[in-house]
Amino acid sequence: EHRLDEILPAADKVAVMDRGSILCFDTPAEVGTFLKRNDHDMFAAMPAPLQIYAGVPSDDTCPLTVREGRNWLNKLFEKKQITYSKIEHEKKELSNDIVIQMKDVWFKYEKNAPDVIRGLNLRIQKGEWHAVVGGNGTGKTTTIKMILGLLSIDSGSILVDGQPLLKTERQLKAQLGYLPQDFGLFNELTVAQFLDYMAALKGLRDSGTAVREVIRTVNLEGQARARIRSLSGGQRQRVGIAQALLGDPKVIILDEPTVGLDPEERIHFRNLFSQTAQDRLVLLSTHIIEDVQSVCGQLVVMDQGRVLFTGTPEALIQSAAGHVGVFWEREAAQEAGLHITARVNTSQGIRCRAVADVLPRFAQPAEPTLEDAYLYLISREAVQ
């Protein structure tokens, strides 16, 4: 048996074997004493009360359980004066101007599998809302998990405030609000109870005020006392966003935060994230272009584990100027070289919208939208 904490207190005699020989056969207490005296590696597997007892001079019976250990310690120090001293730990925080950098990062999930992230370079800083946009499977969630230290990179480096992530991971997580793409909630708790529980995990002092504020922020005041199992999908998503915002964190990372929200709520949260980013580092991933078109400060477009574009949404739109056109389907002699982005049925026929390196003569140039620019960028990458 190797689960000694469970079995040792109930045993009358214990035999310790090593390399086919019995080293000791005695009561649990005597066995512990023998292992300690002989500095045997097996002593490290003894129950904690026995290990403490072995390091303190005492004539009392050796404790084997936590309760016996507590009683033994109380008796040991019964007539002794104990002086307590507080140990001050240096509390390091991230700088006010937080910067996260990824330099030539490569990653794959299995040794012989293809690379999921390929030579990724990225810089994220406080003061602007950074949005990572890409289709499913392009590496958005993997990138976020690497930034949080949930996945270890194969090569390259991740720096937080100029220091390696391994040295700053604890400080980063202490000031982090994170919404994963898939998250679990305690269905039997109310919204307020769940957020109060999360506030306790974050070590918030005035948790009541913090919980009330964040409930108001995500428009869940009417559901504060409702059990989570009774909420709709969109309301559950808002609870997830609320726990990420709880405690006013310096760094907010949200993976697909607007999934399941109705159009009105998506607008509300887009504006909220934009306001929040003014004095924090905010990073979110999404595949919904509308979520970032009007309020995103910095846009990162990913495809097949690589960053194809970094800059403002306006700069990406400008890159597609002259490459977006509309035409009637009946007028198109052929669609070769065209990437159709929309087909709309009208009373006059089917009106098509497309992007292309060179627009055909039958296509009328149109002002590009952010979605047009994104699709044009992705289509060019596919051709290359």
PARO-426909 format. One record per residue: residue in one letter; x, y, z of N, C-alpha, C in turn. Coordinates in steps of 0.05 Angstrom, whole numbers, plus 5000, padded with zeros to 4 digits. Atoms other than C-alpha are relative to their C-alpha. Layout:
AXYZXYZXYZ...
***
This chain:
E501749765000500050005000501850255000H498449765001502750694982498450255009R501549774990497051145007500150005030L499550044971499951185077498350185018D501749834983495751765102497449865007E502550144996489651315096500349755017I499850264988492250645119501749985025L498150024978497750775169498750035028P501249984973493451025227498349765009A501750234994489150405223501649745004A498450244999494949905222501149945028D498650074975497649515281503049974996K497250045007504149335248500450084971V499349915027507649605186502749884992A497550115011512849265143500950194978V498849835021517449705101501949834984M498350165018520449365041501550184981D498449855019526049614997501849804985R498450175017529149224939499949715009G500450284994526248564960500549925029S499450064972528148615034498250165019I501549864980524248795096501950165018L498249834984527749385129499150025029C501049954973523149465188497249885002F502650104996517049115217499250065029D500649914973513949475277497450164999T502449834999508449945299500550244982P499649775018507150545254501850215011A498349794987510451025304502949924999E497350094999516650595311501249994971V499050005028517150515235500850274992G499349735006516951265227502650095012T497549934986522351345279502449874987F497850145013526650825245500850134974L499449885026526051155177501350275003K498849744995527651835206502949975009R497450044988533651575245502049924978N498250095021536451245183500050174974D500149815022534951835138499249874974H500950155023531151385090498150174984D501849855017527651675030497149955005M502850074995521251315050498750185021F501149844979520551785109498350234989A501449785013518152325061497149934994A502750095005511951895049498349965025M501450034975510051865122497950225003P501949784995503852255145501350245013A498849754990505252985161500250015031P499749994971503752915236502449845010L497750164992508952365242502650144993Q497549865008514152775204500550245019I499649784981512953375251500949895026Y499350124974513352925312503049925000A497250095001520052645289502050235002G498149774999523053345287499850155026V500349854975520853555357500549815024P499650174976523553255423497449985016S502550044985517552945458499949715010D500450274988515952345504497249904996D502850095004508652315483499849804977T500650195021505551805437500150144973C499749885027507051925364497250034987P502549975013500952225328500149904971L500150115027498751905263497950144982T502149865015492652315243500250305006V499949714996491553065237498850075027R501249944974486953065298502049935023E498050084979492152685340502350205000G497849815001497453165315499250275012R500949754988493253775335500049985030N500150044971492053495405502949985012W497350024991499453325412501450275001L498949735001501554035392498950175022N501249844978496554345440501149935027K498850094974499253925497502950085002L497249945000506454055477500550295007F499649714995505554815479498250115021E502049914980500554835535501150195020K498849834979505255145586502350174990K497849845011509855505539498950264987Q500849745012509456225517500950014971I499450005028509156295442500050284989T499849735012511356925406499649974970Y500750015028508357035337501350244986S498949785016511857445284498849984972K501249985027508857675218502150014979I498050005022512857515156498850174977E500849835022512258065105501149904973H499150085027512457825033500050244981E499949795020514658294979497949964979K502250025019508658424936500750154974K499249875025510658554864497550024982E502249965018505658834816501150074972L499249915027505858954741500050304999S499949715003507459654718497350104991N502549875009501960144703499749994969D500050025029503860114629500849724991I499450285004503359374619500449944970V499550085027506259084555500549694999I499650295005505658354532501149964972Q498850045027510158134475500449704995M499550275010510557484436502050024977K497949975020516957394395500649724988D499450245016517556854341499249745015V501050234984513156364381499049784981W500950245014512055664354498849815021F501350184982507455144384498549784984K501650225011504454454368499149835024Y501250154977500054014412501449735004E498650264998503853364397502650014985K497349995011510953214379500149974970N500050055029509552954309497750134985A502349865012503553394296501050264986P499249755013503754014250499950235020D500049764983505154694281497350145000V502549854998498955044306500650305000I499149725001502555704318502850014987R497650005016508055894269501350274999G498549755000513056454283498450245007L501849784993507956894317501450225015N499049764987509957604335497750185006L502349844992505158034374500850185024R499549814978505458644420497350125008I502649904989499558834465500750185023Q499449814979499559444510497550135010K502249864987495159834556499150244984G501049765012490660384530498549964974E501550055025487760054467498749725002W501450265002482759494456501249854977H498850175020486458944420498149764994A501750225008482158444381501449814982V498950215017484657794352497749874984V502150095018480357604292501049774983G499350225017480356954254497849795001G502050215001476156354235500649795021N499650224981475455724276502549854992G497650165005481955344284502450164990T497849845010486455934266502250055021G498049974979490055944333499450225021K500649784982486456494371500049915030T500150104972484856084434502749905009T497350104993491655744432501950235008T498349764994495056434431499350115028I500849904973491056664492501049815022K499150194980492756024530503050025004M497149974997500156124516500750255016I499549754985499856844542499549965029L500750054972496656584606501749795013G498450224989501756034615498649745002L501550254999496555494605501149804980L498650175019500555214547502950094998S497149935002508155184542500850014971I499249975028511155444478502349824994D497850175009515955024437502650164996S497749825004520555604418499050284999G500749724999520756354419499950105028S500249894973519156794479497550165003I502349834992513357124515501050175023L499049814980515157744555497650175011V502049834986510858124606501650225014D498449774990513658824622503049944996G497250055007520158594589501349765014Q499050244986520957984634498749754990P501250255009519957254615497449935015L502550074988512956994628500349835025L499650184977515656464676500650165025K499449844977518057024722497750185008T502249814995511757454717497249875000E502650135002506256934711498350045024R501549974975504156984784498850295002Q501049734999503657744781497850054979L501949975021499957714715497349895008K502650134993494657234741498750135024A501149864977493857634806498550254991Q501349765009491558224764498449954974L501350095025487757844710497049955003G502850085003480557804690499849844974Y499850185023479657214643497349864995L502450155009473656934605500949794979P499350205020475356264571497749964980Q502050065020471656044509497849825011D501950194987468455464547500550025029F499749974971467155594620497749875014G502050144984463255244674498950195022L501349854979458355544724498749815020F501350164980455355274788497050044998N502849965007448155164767498250055023E501849984977445255124837500350265015L499649744987448055794859498550224985T501149765013444756464845502350154987V497949835012448356974803501650145020A498649854979450057384864501849825017Q498450194984452456774903502549914984F497750085016456956544845502150224999L498149775001460057234838501350065027D498849964973461057284913502149795005Y498050224998464656614910502550074984M497749925017469056864853501550245013A498749784986470457504893501749905023A498550124979472757074951502649884990L497650125012477556694906502050214991K498249785008480357354881501050165023G499149864976481257594952499150285003L501149734999476858214945499050055028R500849944972475658565011497050095001D502849915000469258944997498549864977S501150175021466258374957497150084993G502849935005458958594966499750234980T500149775017460059264933501049934972A498950085026464358964877498049834985V501950175013459058434862497650164990R502349835009453358944859500850174976E499249835022457359394813500349844974V499650155025459158844764497449884990I502650095009452058574763498650224985R501349785014449659264744501450054973T498549955025455159324691499149824978V500850205021452858694655497049974997N502950005003445458854661498749745010L501250244989443658264706498750065027E501249934974440458644764497449855005G502550144997433858304751500349705004Q499550294996437157614754501949945022A497950034979441757724814499349775019R500850224981437657234857499149754986A500950245015436056744801502249805000R498050215001439456074801501149994971I498650005026444456004744498749804981R501250205018440955384717497550104986S502449895012434855814701500650214979L499349785019438656314658500149904972S499750065028438656344583503049994993G497350025008444956234543501450275000G498849735000446156984534500550115028Q499749914973445057114608502449865014R497750144989450056574627502750124989Q497649875011455056904580500650255014R499649754986454057554616501149955028V498950084974455457204683503049954996G497250065005462056964652501650264996I498749745004463757674630500350155027A500149864974461857934700502349905018Q497950104983466757464735502850094990A497449915011472357694688500550295008L499749714993470958434704500150055030L500149974971470358304779502750075011G497549924986475558664821501650204985D498649795016477459184768502849914993P497350105007483358774740501450184980K498449845018489059114703500149884972V499850145026489158584648497449844997I502550135006482658334616500449844974I499750175024482957744567497449844997L502750125005476357504536500149844974D500150185024475656914488497249974991E502750015012469456984444497950105020P501849914978465757414496497250064991T502749925008459757604453498449784988V501550235010457656904432497449975017G502650044986450256804449498650255009L501249764992448857534462498250114977D501749885020443157894426501350254989P498749775013444858484380500250245019E499949774982443159004433502149975021E498050064979447458674486502850014988R497349995012453258594437500950294997I499249725002453159344424500850115028H499449914973452959474499502849915009F497450104991459059034512502350104983R498049885017462859304452500850275011N499449744988462359994482501349985027L498850044974463959734551502949934998F497250095003470359384528501750244991S498549775010472460014491500650205022Q499649814977471560454553502049885020T498250144981475059934597502950014991A497250015011481159924551501550265003Q498649744998482760664564502249995022D498050014979486560494628500849725008R499350284995487559744623501049874974L499350165024490359214576497649824995V502450165007484358904541500649854974L499750175023485058314493497749814997L502250205005479357924462500449874973S500050145025478657414408497149974990T502750035010472657364362500249924970H500250055029470457124294497850174988I502249835008464857644291501250284993I498749755009467658234250498550245011E501549774991461958694271500750095028D499449934972464358664343502450195002V497649844997470759034327500150244981Q499749815022469259484267500050295010S500349724993467160124303501650095025V498849924974470760104371502749885006C497450134994476959674366502350184993G497749835005483560044372502149864983Q498050155015488359504346498949734992L501150245010486458924303502249814992V498150215008490358274295498549784985V501350215016488257804239501849754999M498550255000490457084246498949804981D500850225018490256504197502149795000Q498150225000493455824202502450045019G497949974979497356004265501950234995R498249785006500456634235498450275001V501249735001499057384242500350114972L500049895027497157664174500050305000F500349704999495658374196499950095029T500249864974496658824256499850304995G500349715004494059534257497150085006T502749904995487759954260498049884980P502050095019481259724228499950174975E500149825023481560344183502349934981A497850075018488360124157499449754984L500750255015485759434139497950064979I502049925020479759744104501350134976Q498749855021484260204065501549814981S498550195017488359604041498349864980A501850145019482159324006498850194980A501149815019480559963969500749934971G499650085028479659813895499849704995H500150295002478859073908497249895007V502750094993471359043925498150104978G501849925021465959053873497349865002V502750125000458558903862499249974970F500950055027455158623800497549825001W502350185003448958263775501149734992E499050275006449957513773499749934970R500550065028447057483702502150134982E498149865016452457963678502849885002A497450114995458257553704500549774980A499350205019461457173647501349765014Q498850204984465556783698500750125027E499449904973467256823771502949925008A497350074994474456583766501650245010G498449784988479057003809498450185019L501849854981473057283848499549845025H500850134975471657133921497450135007I502749904995464157213929499650025030T500549974972462557503997497150025007A502849994994455057593990498449974974R501950015022449257423944497250085011V502549904989442757803954497849984978N502250025019436157633919498450265000T501649765003432558253893497949954978S502050035021426658373847501250014972Q498749985026431558513791502049774995G498250225003435657893802501949975024I498150054978441557663845502350204998R497849814999446358213866502349885016C497750134988453257963882502050215010R497849834990458858273923502549825002A497750175001465958023915502650175004V497349874998473358173928501849854980A498150125019478958053879502550184998D497649845005486058283864499550204977V500749835022483558553798497049964994L502850035005476158693790499449984970P500850025028472958473724498550254991R501349765011469859003678497050015008F502849994994462758793695499450075030A500449944972463858943770500350305005Q499949714993462459643797501550025027P498549974975467559863850498150095023A501649944976464659913921501850075023E498549934976466960213986500349745017P499650244984470159644027499150045029T500650014971467559464096502349845013L498050154986471859144149499849704993E500450285008468858474131501249944973D498850035027470758574058503049995002A497149984998477858764078501149745012Y499150254987478458154123499949774980L500350225020475857674069502050034977Y498049965021480457994017502749925009L497450084988486457894063500249705001I499950304997484657164076500149874972S500050125027483257024002502750034987R497449975012489957303981502049805012E498350194987493356864033499549724990A500750275010489656254007501249954972V498850035027492056383936503049965001Q497150034997499256463959500849745011
***
